[in-house]
Amino acid sequence: MTHWLSLLHDHWAWLVFAALLGIAEVMIPGVFLIWIAIAAALTGLIALALPIGLPLQLLLFAALSLIAVWGGRRWYVDHPVASTDPLLNDRTARLIGQTVTVVEPISGGEGRVRVGDSVWTARGADASAGERVRVTGAEGSVLLVESL
């Protein structure tokens, strides 16, 4: 264990760590590790330029990580990535406009509908089992429906 800690004093350990995080980001994309990799690289470059000890390097890395992740998040909020399918990860939004079948009567404003091979909770006007309704919206995982 002391051998690994002694490596951290060296700026090369930070640069190798940054490279490994960069590789991990490419292999498991999540747009998160790249910001930590940037913080590790900056820590390595600062450790190369200034003779600082391990505790200060770790503190610097933690601070740079927080700043890099915050800056990256802010950048993505200000510059959203355009998608050819903006509803890709929003299953309920993809269902809006579809016609579905009531499987448990909608009574008192709530019931269940069949969507493909699954059953969803639905809210809307009263409808009997077997009746067809249209999805008009969603609140979380609850579909909002109206009679056809």
Secondary structure, DSSP 8 states (H G I E B T S, - for coil): -HHHHHHHTSHHHHHHHHHHHHHHHHHS--SSHHHHHHHHHHHHHHHHHS---HHHHHHHHHHHHHHHHHHHHHHHHHS----S-TTTT-HHHHHTT-EEEEEEEEETTEEEEEETTEEEEEEES-B-TT-EEEEEEEETTEEEEEE-
